[in-house]
């Protein structure tokens, strides 16, 4: 329960931070709008009174457009993901500067200092003396706008102006960047939902016809004004849950570092019952506030390119990559994750018996393949006799092919169609790609079953991640193919809801009974199969691992680990296994072999999805863990505060909470403790009680824990004055060891620091 408490606190802190940020932003925008107004009035009526009087005769009627405010994009809980705020554009009138003989070098220098625009650029603008409008900087904030006013005022300058404008803000920076997309300087949506729903969000500009002077400055004579109000844009509320999105992105970013992933990654979290998208994340991503800025990791790579031409091309490529919503736009070979589909078909068609034993000799003859090239199981020594359930735990290729051959190619094809894998899902009609499949004429060849055989374990065809997760959701939600959706509802500027998306069942593909069987078999994959590293204490999780080569055309068998091949490792996980509320698909494109971790979905993708679920289930979905006695053995706990207690009382308090202790010094009362009170560390940690002694001040070097057992890693850290806690850790059956540590070995850290380790199960790190 203590894990619950700490994490709830973190999330509360997190959501409080979001609320606070939004509030600050709103206040800033309010101040900005107000300041603009006051500034205008001040400009017109006080500072420049005599100036305007002298120009009053040169009036003209002028039409100004009033830009409609672009609608807001909210997450499912009403948190702001994108909003428009009032800013100002600073522009000069080169005509006036020239006509009134202003000192342009002085102006350029002043504006350059305030706005950070190059002085020579401003000088260049001023040469267009037939123009009255050259924008020096768009979207200037309140502070800078005031500085510009002050600069104009104190130096009695002419030909510099400010005009109100709006700017798009994304308060959460990189969060859900490819989903949201971004807008250009003219507030036109250029990518993502900003582009797709541009028409709705934009609204209709209004206009005023008003009396203005010769320089285009509006005069305060309302009786001459004709006013058509702007119709503000509609607002969109997404199904995205920012906190789920946050945890997905957090663990995705960590995976990129831990496995040194070379070609990016994609992850989708969905409600399998409704098809609502909870989160959609891709790596690399970007900050839509500065969408032309390359992310740090990519920027570092670009720095190594010396040739300028090559650099420019690489930079452009990097921009396109970071804007790309791979979850929708890219196709990939799903590999063994796809065995879920084959399993569902075979059970639904009643061509396999769950209590029957199927034999895997490590290879099998498939009609149509060369005789000396049998199809191999990834385990070339064979899995022996196994039930269907065991075969899924082993991710056995041979039994999977066996199932597909019994289903037969025509029926197999019919299911692929029914699971929606031939069509775009329709989640996004601008960015979404189509899968790539064998043509019927090839697939239905009675004398060549090799395509069917390869397809049964997810090879020689490609799907998009959104297609894969939607189809997989249908196998575990009672058999229904749901229409995935990301827009919950649309509301007008007054907050009236004008359009609501209702969950839509496209069709039932398999029966509820088959679906229940699939769920239970896939729970077995995580509880004692290749998916073991996705286990989260206190939860029942189901899933399937996948590893595939990232090449255009594949050989039918899984190839043994070779030199520098591109692999996509993936995992699909859902929870709670008995009644799934969430399903997550994660794929990592080309993790590095140098990390020393075997490149496989089981070793790399499964623990990441486990970590995501460990945060999301209790903190975002309110699903509490139910611990078994075994679970409680070595879970992380909060350290109680024992400072001020007698040594014996402290020992008593710690022992009740499941901690050991040792003392330093010979006083009677505890004057300090390590780890500190409320630190979240492994239960059984030996807490150091200081009895009048000072805490050590010298930093200590973090040891390498890779490959150690959990107990050895804990002892090693404690012997050096540091402490351990675990994340996404498997239960202690089988050979469990440390795969990654939160603080790299060799770094110097404070005495008493806590190192978080990811444990993986060595029995589950095969290549499937
Ligand atoms: Zn096998």
Boltz pocket constraint, residues with backbone or C-beta under 6 A from the ligand:
constraints:
  - pocket:
      binder: B
      contacts: [[A, 360], [A, 362], [A, 377], [A, 378], [A, 379], [A, 382], [A, 383], [A, 384], [A, 395], [A, 396], [A, 397], [A, 398], [A, 399]]
      max_distance: 6.0
